[in-house]
Amino acid sequence: MVEMETLRQKLQQIVGIPLIIKELNKQESGSFFNYNNKTVMDSVVNEGEVWFPLYSNNGQMSVLAGELNALSLEEVQFMELLIANMRDHSEVSLSLQNVEEREVEQFSEWLQSQIELGELDSDVPDKLILKNRLKPDMVPFLLAYEGIHTPVISYIELKKLLVSYFDGEVLLIPLAAHEWLIMACKELIIGSTDEKDDGLEESDKDIISAFCDGLYELIASEWVGGFHLSVTEAIHPLHSLPATVNLLRESIDLGKAFRITEHIHLPWELVLERLVSSIPDYQRNGFLEQVGNHSILFTDAETLSTLETFFEIDCNVSETAKRMYIHRNTLIYRLDKIKQETGLDVRNFEDAVLVKLTMLLYKVTKRK
């Protein structure tokens, strides 16, 4: 592009610092410039440089790069305006987003077909271009929306938000209606081994869970509605990715059935729910006949909420009362009332297990 080289030379004379034209690879281009609208293609900052987008070619973006600290804010704004005006008068296509979306669409079709066929252990085939962007140790998230008033969420808007939150390359793959698979390198979430503080004992699960909380809050505040989010630990996405997506979908379904007030559903916290959900009807009914069907307890919202909170906090009376913002004596009264109606004292371990199982089986029955 001769005119871009001429532009570079003139801008370099004006601002008085070296400017170079860089060609980004597809991964960098996808990470930093996922805009379909030419008028909003502003500059970005990366590793001490400011990059001004010039044009794209087969999904690879060319940028004008200069040292960030050597440019004033007014100079950056002037260059953005000048380059945007030059793009508007150029016949160069800026269809990077379209290229990426086609690759993503192909990948999504393959992934969903494997799940429908039950081929959950399939490896990603070479024919899919997106395969080249998959790396070992990527963390997969599944985002789903459920609500009456479905917000309009464009691929571009969501991708831009995710890149900002993850602060790096993110793969966004729309699956079913209002369902998206998000994959990012583990380092963006956990941090590199060198960055970890040996004094902290947080596990990868703890860090991923906290990261998930922030991601959910960001998305829910951007598009108000009933979002649900699930995530697993890092995987190698080239292998058995359909099985991972299946697990994430199952976790969201279990979470919606068993933990109706929660929006983040972690597979490692739903082990018991998964086991109970797999129990055949005749075995479930047999169990209830033996221990007594106390489902009448769970039709009362206050009793159900009390039991859920009590079990969530490891049957600790004082902490449960604090969590529920009620007096300790009020909680004791409720627990005594449950004992009076069922003969089971949930402050006793064995009785607590029976009530917990009965409660889960009630939720399975209610779901069906």
C-alpha positions as CSV (number, residue, x, y, z in Angstrom):
1,M,0.0,0.0,0.0
2,V,2.0,2.9,-1.3
3,E,-0.4,5.6,0.1
4,M,0.0,4.1,3.6
5,E,3.8,4.2,3.3
6,T,3.5,7.9,2.2
7,L,1.2,8.5,5.2
8,R,3.7,6.9,7.6
9,Q,6.5,9.1,6.4
10,K,4.5,12.3,6.7
11,L,3.2,11.4,10.1
12,Q,6.7,10.5,11.2
13,Q,7.9,14.0,10.2
14,I,5.0,15.6,12.1
15,V,5.3,13.8,15.4
16,G,9.0,13.5,15.3
17,I,9.3,9.9,16.4
18,P,10.0,6.6,14.4
19,L,6.8,5.0,13.1
20,I,6.7,1.6,11.5
21,I,4.1,-0.5,9.6
22,K,3.5,-3.9,11.2
23,E,1.6,-6.8,9.9
24,L,-0.1,-8.7,12.7
25,N,-0.9,-12.4,12.5
26,K,-4.4,-13.7,12.6
27,Q,-4.3,-14.3,16.3
28,E,-3.1,-10.8,17.1
29,S,-5.5,-9.3,14.6
30,G,-8.5,-11.2,16.1
31,S,-7.5,-10.2,19.7
32,F,-7.0,-6.5,19.1
33,F,-9.2,-5.5,16.2
34,N,-12.6,-7.2,16.2
35,Y,-14.6,-4.4,14.8
36,N,-16.8,-4.5,11.7
37,N,-17.5,-0.8,11.6
38,K,-14.7,1.2,10.2
39,T,-15.6,4.3,12.1
40,V,-15.0,2.7,15.5
41,M,-11.6,1.2,14.7
42,D,-9.6,3.2,17.3
43,S,-6.0,2.6,18.2
44,V,-5.0,0.0,20.8
45,V,-2.0,-0.1,23.2
46,N,0.2,-3.2,23.4
47,E,3.5,-3.6,25.2
48,G,4.4,0.1,25.3
49,E,3.3,0.7,21.7
50,V,0.2,2.3,20.3
51,W,-1.2,0.6,17.2
52,F,-3.3,2.4,14.6
53,P,-5.2,0.0,12.3
54,L,-4.5,0.6,8.6
55,Y,-6.1,-2.2,6.6
56,S,-6.7,-6.0,6.7
57,N,-5.8,-8.7,4.2
58,N,-7.1,-12.3,4.6
59,G,-7.7,-11.8,8.2
60,Q,-4.4,-10.2,9.0
61,M,-4.3,-6.6,10.1
62,S,-1.6,-4.1,9.2
63,V,-1.0,-1.3,11.8
64,L,1.1,1.8,12.2
65,A,3.0,1.4,15.4
66,G,4.8,4.0,17.5
67,E,6.1,4.3,21.1
68,L,3.3,5.2,23.4
69,N,5.2,7.4,25.8
70,A,6.6,9.5,23.0
71,L,3.1,10.6,21.8
72,S,0.8,13.1,23.5
73,L,-2.9,12.4,23.7
74,E,-3.5,15.1,21.1
75,E,-1.1,13.5,18.7
76,V,-2.8,10.1,19.1
77,Q,-6.2,11.6,18.5
78,F,-4.9,13.5,15.5
79,M,-3.4,10.3,14.0
80,E,-6.6,8.3,14.6
81,L,-8.6,10.9,12.8
82,L,-6.3,11.2,9.9
83,I,-5.9,7.4,9.4
84,A,-9.7,6.8,9.8
85,N,-10.3,9.5,7.1
86,M,-7.8,7.8,4.8
87,R,-9.4,4.4,5.3
88,D,-12.8,5.9,4.4
89,H,-11.4,6.9,1.1
90,S,-9.7,3.6,0.5
91,E,-11.1,0.6,-1.4
92,V,-9.3,-1.7,1.0
93,S,-11.7,-4.2,2.6
94,L,-11.8,-4.3,6.4
95,S,-13.7,-7.6,6.5
96,L,-11.6,-9.3,9.2
97,Q,-14.6,-9.9,11.3
98,N,-16.4,-11.6,8.5
99,V,-13.5,-14.0,7.9
100,E,-13.3,-14.8,11.6
101,E,-17.0,-15.4,11.9
102,R,-17.0,-17.8,9.0
103,E,-14.2,-19.8,10.7
104,V,-16.1,-19.8,14.0
105,E,-19.4,-20.8,12.3
106,Q,-17.7,-23.9,10.7
107,F,-16.2,-24.9,14.0
108,S,-19.5,-24.5,15.8
109,E,-21.3,-26.7,13.2
110,W,-18.8,-29.4,13.6
111,L,-18.9,-29.2,17.4
112,Q,-22.7,-29.4,17.7
113,S,-22.9,-32.2,15.1
114,Q,-20.4,-34.3,17.2
115,I,-22.5,-33.7,20.4
116,E,-25.8,-34.7,18.6
117,L,-24.1,-37.9,17.2
118,G,-22.8,-38.8,20.6
119,E,-19.2,-38.6,19.3
120,L,-18.0,-36.9,22.5
121,D,-14.4,-38.0,22.3
122,S,-13.8,-36.7,18.8
123,D,-10.6,-34.8,18.0
124,V,-10.8,-31.5,16.1
125,P,-10.3,-32.3,12.4
126,D,-7.5,-30.6,10.4
127,K,-10.0,-29.2,7.9
128,L,-11.2,-26.6,10.5
129,I,-9.1,-23.5,10.2
130,L,-9.9,-22.5,13.8
131,K,-7.9,-25.6,14.9
132,N,-4.7,-23.6,14.4
133,R,-5.8,-21.2,17.2
134,L,-6.4,-23.9,19.8
135,K,-3.6,-24.4,22.3
136,P,-2.9,-26.8,25.2
137,D,-4.2,-25.6,28.6
138,M,-7.2,-23.5,27.5
139,V,-10.0,-22.9,30.0
140,P,-13.5,-23.3,28.5
141,F,-16.5,-21.3,29.7
142,L,-20.1,-21.9,28.6
143,L,-22.4,-18.9,28.7
144,A,-26.2,-19.3,28.2
145,Y,-29.1,-16.9,28.4
146,E,-32.6,-17.8,29.6
147,G,-35.3,-15.3,29.8
148,I,-38.5,-13.9,28.3
149,H,-37.0,-10.7,26.9
150,T,-33.9,-11.9,25.1
151,P,-31.3,-9.2,24.6
152,V,-29.8,-8.7,21.2
153,I,-26.1,-9.6,21.7
154,S,-23.9,-9.4,18.6
155,Y,-20.8,-11.4,18.1
156,I,-18.8,-8.3,17.9
157,E,-20.1,-6.7,21.1
158,L,-19.6,-9.8,23.1
159,K,-16.1,-10.5,21.7
160,K,-15.0,-6.9,22.4
161,L,-16.2,-7.2,26.0
162,L,-14.4,-10.5,26.5
163,V,-11.1,-9.3,25.0
164,S,-11.3,-6.4,27.4
165,Y,-12.0,-8.6,30.5
166,F,-9.5,-11.4,29.7
167,D,-6.9,-8.8,28.5
168,G,-5.8,-11.1,25.6
169,E,-6.9,-13.5,22.9
170,V,-10.2,-15.2,23.4
171,L,-12.1,-17.6,21.2
172,L,-15.8,-17.0,21.1
173,I,-17.9,-19.7,19.5
174,P,-21.7,-19.3,19.3
175,L,-23.4,-22.7,19.7
176,A,-27.2,-23.0,20.1
177,A,-29.5,-20.0,20.3
178,H,-28.2,-17.7,23.1
179,E,-25.4,-20.0,24.0
180,W,-21.7,-19.3,23.6
181,L,-18.5,-21.3,24.2
182,I,-15.6,-19.1,25.4
183,M,-12.0,-20.4,25.4
184,A,-9.0,-18.6,26.7
185,C,-5.4,-19.6,27.6
186,K,-5.0,-20.7,31.2
187,E,-2.3,-18.0,31.7
188,L,-4.8,-15.2,31.2
189,I,-6.9,-16.6,34.1
190,I,-4.5,-18.3,36.5
191,G,-1.4,-16.3,35.5
192,S,2.0,-17.9,34.7
193,T,3.9,-20.0,37.2
194,D,6.4,-17.2,37.7
195,E,3.6,-14.8,38.6
196,K,2.1,-17.0,41.3
197,D,2.7,-16.0,44.9
198,D,4.1,-19.0,46.8
199,G,2.6,-17.6,50.0
200,L,-1.0,-18.0,48.6
201,E,-2.7,-21.4,48.7
202,E,-5.4,-20.7,46.2
203,S,-6.0,-23.6,43.9
204,D,-6.7,-23.3,40.2
205,K,-10.3,-24.0,40.9
206,D,-10.5,-21.2,43.4
207,I,-9.0,-18.7,41.0
208,I,-11.2,-19.9,38.1
209,S,-14.2,-19.6,40.3
210,A,-13.3,-16.0,41.3
211,F,-12.6,-15.1,37.7
212,C,-16.0,-16.6,36.7
213,D,-17.7,-14.3,39.3
214,G,-16.2,-11.2,37.7
215,L,-17.1,-12.4,34.2
216,Y,-20.7,-13.1,35.2
217,E,-21.1,-9.7,36.9
218,L,-19.6,-7.9,33.8
219,I,-21.9,-9.7,31.3
220,A,-25.0,-9.4,33.5
221,S,-24.5,-5.7,34.0
222,E,-24.0,-5.2,30.3
223,W,-27.0,-7.1,29.2
224,V,-29.6,-7.4,32.0
225,G,-31.2,-10.8,32.1
226,G,-30.9,-14.4,33.2
227,F,-27.5,-15.5,32.3
228,H,-25.9,-18.8,33.4
229,L,-22.2,-19.5,33.3
230,S,-20.2,-22.8,33.7
231,V,-16.5,-23.5,33.5
232,T,-14.1,-26.3,33.9
233,E,-10.4,-26.5,34.7
234,A,-8.0,-26.1,31.7
235,I,-8.2,-28.7,29.0
236,H,-6.5,-29.5,25.7
237,P,-9.2,-28.5,23.3
238,L,-8.0,-30.5,20.4
239,H,-9.2,-33.7,22.2
240,S,-12.7,-34.5,23.5
241,L,-14.0,-30.9,23.3
242,P,-17.5,-32.2,22.6
243,A,-17.4,-34.0,25.9
244,T,-16.4,-30.9,27.7
245,V,-19.2,-28.8,26.2
246,N,-21.6,-31.6,27.1
247,L,-20.3,-31.5,30.7
248,L,-20.8,-27.7,30.9
249,R,-24.3,-27.9,29.5
250,E,-25.1,-30.6,32.0
251,S,-23.7,-28.5,34.9
252,I,-25.9,-25.5,33.9
253,D,-29.0,-27.8,33.7
254,L,-28.2,-29.3,37.2
255,G,-27.5,-25.9,38.6
256,K,-30.8,-24.5,37.4
257,A,-32.6,-27.5,38.9
258,F,-30.9,-27.8,42.2
259,R,-29.5,-24.3,42.9
260,I,-32.1,-22.1,41.4
261,T,-30.8,-18.8,42.9
262,E,-27.3,-19.3,41.5
263,H,-26.0,-18.3,38.1
264,I,-22.6,-19.8,38.1
265,H,-22.5,-23.6,38.0
266,L,-19.2,-25.3,38.7
267,P,-19.0,-29.1,37.8
268,W,-16.8,-29.9,40.8
269,E,-19.6,-28.5,43.1
270,L,-22.3,-30.5,41.5
271,V,-21.0,-34.1,42.1
272,L,-23.8,-35.1,44.5
273,E,-26.5,-33.5,42.3
274,R,-25.2,-35.4,39.3
275,L,-25.3,-38.7,41.2
276,V,-28.8,-38.1,42.5
277,S,-30.0,-37.1,39.1
278,S,-28.9,-40.4,37.6
279,I,-30.8,-42.5,40.1
280,P,-33.7,-44.4,38.3
281,D,-37.2,-43.6,39.4
282,Y,-37.9,-47.0,41.0
283,Q,-34.8,-46.7,43.2
284,R,-35.6,-43.2,44.1
285,N,-39.1,-44.1,45.2
286,G,-37.8,-47.1,47.1
287,F,-35.4,-44.8,49.0
288,L,-38.2,-42.4,49.9
289,E,-40.4,-45.2,51.1
290,Q,-37.7,-46.4,53.5
291,V,-36.7,-43.0,55.0
292,G,-40.1,-41.3,54.6
293,N,-41.1,-38.7,52.1
294,H,-40.7,-35.4,53.7
295,S,-41.2,-33.4,50.6
296,I,-43.9,-31.4,52.3
297,L,-41.0,-29.5,53.9
298,F,-39.7,-28.3,50.7
299,T,-42.9,-26.8,49.4
300,D,-42.4,-24.0,52.0
301,A,-40.0,-21.5,50.6
302,E,-38.7,-20.4,54.0
303,T,-38.0,-23.9,55.2
304,L,-36.3,-24.8,51.9
305,S,-34.1,-21.7,51.9
306,T,-33.2,-22.4,55.6
307,L,-32.1,-25.9,54.8
308,E,-30.2,-25.0,51.7
309,T,-28.2,-22.3,53.5
310,F,-27.7,-24.6,56.5
311,F,-26.2,-27.3,54.4
312,E,-24.2,-24.9,52.3
313,I,-22.4,-23.6,55.4
314,D,-21.6,-27.1,56.7
315,C,-24.5,-27.2,59.3
316,N,-23.0,-24.3,61.3
317,V,-25.9,-22.6,63.2
318,S,-24.2,-19.3,64.0
319,E,-22.8,-18.8,60.4
320,T,-26.1,-19.8,58.9
321,A,-28.0,-17.2,61.0
322,K,-25.5,-14.6,59.9
323,R,-25.8,-15.5,56.3
324,M,-29.6,-15.3,56.5
325,Y,-29.6,-12.1,58.5
326,I,-31.8,-13.7,61.2
327,H,-31.3,-14.1,65.0
328,R,-29.7,-17.4,66.1
329,N,-32.7,-18.3,68.1
330,T,-35.0,-17.9,65.1
331,L,-32.9,-20.4,63.2
332,I,-32.9,-22.8,66.1
333,Y,-36.7,-22.5,66.2
334,R,-36.9,-23.4,62.5
335,L,-34.6,-26.4,62.9
336,D,-36.6,-27.6,65.9
337,K,-39.8,-27.3,63.9
338,I,-38.3,-29.4,61.1
339,K,-37.4,-32.0,63.8
340,Q,-40.9,-32.0,65.2
341,E,-42.5,-32.5,61.7
342,T,-40.1,-35.2,60.4
343,G,-38.4,-36.7,63.5
344,L,-35.0,-35.8,61.9
345,D,-32.6,-33.3,63.5
346,V,-30.4,-31.8,60.8
347,R,-27.9,-30.8,63.5
348,N,-27.2,-34.6,63.6
349,F,-24.9,-35.8,60.8
350,E,-26.9,-38.9,59.8
351,D,-30.2,-37.1,59.9
352,A,-28.7,-34.2,57.9
353,V,-27.6,-36.6,55.2
354,L,-31.1,-38.1,54.9
355,V,-32.7,-34.7,54.7
356,K,-30.2,-33.5,52.2
357,L,-30.8,-36.6,50.0
358,T,-34.5,-36.2,50.3
359,M,-34.3,-32.6,49.3
360,L,-32.2,-33.4,46.2
361,L,-34.6,-36.2,45.2
362,Y,-37.5,-33.8,45.6
363,K,-35.8,-31.3,43.2
364,V,-35.2,-34.1,40.7
365,T,-38.9,-35.1,40.8
366,K,-40.0,-31.4,40.6
367,R,-37.8,-31.0,37.5
368,K,-39.4,-33.9,35.8
